[in-house]
């Protein structure tokens, strides 16, 4: 051991020392190369796993679309079967009605939301043609609602309604 407390110091001072330094540098270079290779390998493995996950997700998406298509086809087939059965029942009903001298009255099978039932639109107040004209008092074509008075002469006797009228900035609100 020398004064510095280093065991390798006597070996590094001669031809053997230079050889040791060369080997140490080669070892460090190889160590760095191995680190770079290991890092690249780790990166490649992560990329490969990501690709595998994407392939799996695409496969799952294809399966999902196949299931969706199968369900849609099944529902369509079911709806067609129900429609065919209904048509057969209607035909059988009509035949029975003819057999007994009755007349079947067709009705809607769908329940419509309030306001869309047959008969409500016919009972609504008719649109007054004067309301569709959007001319100013001076005849210019600027669009705006015209004012008019609602009185009982505007409505039929039995179907007449009492309206309260408010005019706010040329917009008529009927309550």
Secondary structure, DSSP 8 states (H G I E B T S, - for coil): --TT--SSTTGGGSHHHHHHHHHHHHHHHHHHHHHHHHHHHHHHHHHHHHHHHHHHHHHHHHHHHHHHHHHHHHHHHHHHHHHHHHHHHHHHHHHHHHHHT--------S---TT-STTHHHHS----GGGG----TTS------------GGGS-TTT-----EEEETTEEEE-
